[in-house]
Amino acid sequence: MADRRLQVFHTVARLLSFTKAAESLHMTQPAVTFQIRQLEEYFNTRLFDRTHNRISLTEAGEKVYAYSERILGLYREMDNEIRTLTGEIIGVLVIGASTTVAEYLLPKLLGEFQALFPKVKLRLKVSNSMGVVHMIENNDIDVGLVESPVSNKSLVVEVCWSDELALIVPVDHELASKDTVHISELAKYPFVSREEGSGTRCVVSDYLDDNGMSMADLDLSLEFGSPEAIKNAVESGLGISIVSVSTLVKELKLNTLKAVQLDPPLQRPFSLVHQRQKFRVRAMQEFINFAHEECNARMANEAKK
């Protein structure tokens, strides 16, 4: 119902990129350009300045953007209120997730949610924890799931459950026979780490700091952008690492890696994150409620073990 030209303009203005807007809207770039040109012809003024392959809003563009925020926000509220009256839960829900959550924990959660609410269209964007927080801040996603603390006080951060991390080593490694390994022993071996911005990297760094060490004390041999790459590197004898126990089901079953508990133990929160002031469509609220129910069930099951 909302003017398509206004929706396209709002996306381009928010991202300041025709290319990124086209990707976000699942449109071609020429189609996005055409919609913007139509709106500029309607107002008889330029809404964007285009210089050196970069764009910025003109004064008129700034005003249109401010009004489009209010107009599209009111449209979403109206749509949600009417859907609520009729009992229908429908719409698009954009979820962001850090790599570990997206690869190992979210597929089951999304599948069960989709079965309950088949008319909700789910879209998933995967990044590291820092990237997910940036997407929340930029309003690119509705809700995020991250694996590291969030410092932005303007965001709502709701801890979902605690995740255990363990040291992983090759099965023939000299540490593989130990039940626990003190943190100080990590400095003796090549260490395979996640990249900067990763939630796991942030948690490991804080853990070292809390115990009188730092990342500089480790023999950082390699950095990778996913848990799978980390595990493959450790299996190949390229070093040791710290990963979530949730990612090790297959490797422990096949005995291709050994997980050793850290001393002191290391846990971290998995959290739901969203904007404090963001209007919650019914689908978003239902997902948050559903995620909390699943988290509570998971924690209850782990408590029984």
Stockholm file with secondary structure:
# STOCKHOLM 1.0

chainA/1-305         MADRRLQVFHTVARLLSFTKAAESLHMTQPAVTFQIRQLEEYFNTRLFDRTHNRISLTEAGEKVYAYSERILGLYREMDNEIRTLTGEIIGVLVIGASTTVAEYLLPKLLGEFQALFPKVKLRLKVSNSMGVVHMIENNDIDVGLVESPVSNKSLVVEVCWSDELALIVPVDHELASKDTVHISELAKYPFVSREEGSGTRCVVSDYLDDNGMSMADLDLSLEFGSPEAIKNAVESGLGISIVSVSTLVKELKLNTLKAVQLDPPLQRPFSLVHQRQKFRVRAMQEFINFAHEECNARMANEAKK
#=GR chainA/1-305 SS CCCHHHHHHHHHHHHTCHHHHHHHHTCCHHHHHHHHHHHHHHHTSCSEEEETTEEEECHHHHHHHHHHHHHHHHHHHHHHHHHHHHTCCCEEEEEEEEHHIIIIIHHHHHHHHHHHCTTEEEEEEEECHHHHHHHHHTTSCSEEEESSCCCCTTEEEEEEEEEEEEEEECTTSTTTTCSEEEGGGGGGSEEEEECTTCHHHHHHHHHHHHTTCCGGGSEEEEEESSHHHHHHHHHTTSCBEEEEGGGCHHHHHHTSSEEEEEESCEEEEEEEEEESSCCCCHHHHHHHHHHHHHHHHHHHHHHHC
#=GC SS_cons         CCCHHHHHHHHHHHHTCHHHHHHHHTCCHHHHHHHHHHHHHHHTSCSEEEETTEEEECHHHHHHHHHHHHHHHHHHHHHHHHHHHHTCCCEEEEEEEEHHIIIIIHHHHHHHHHHHCTTEEEEEEEECHHHHHHHHHTTSCSEEEESSCCCCTTEEEEEEEEEEEEEEECTTSTTTTCSEEEGGGGGGSEEEEECTTCHHHHHHHHHHHHTTCCGGGSEEEEEESSHHHHHHHHHTTSCBEEEEGGGCHHHHHHTSSEEEEEESCEEEEEEEEEESSCCCCHHHHHHHHHHHHHHHHHHHHHHHC
//
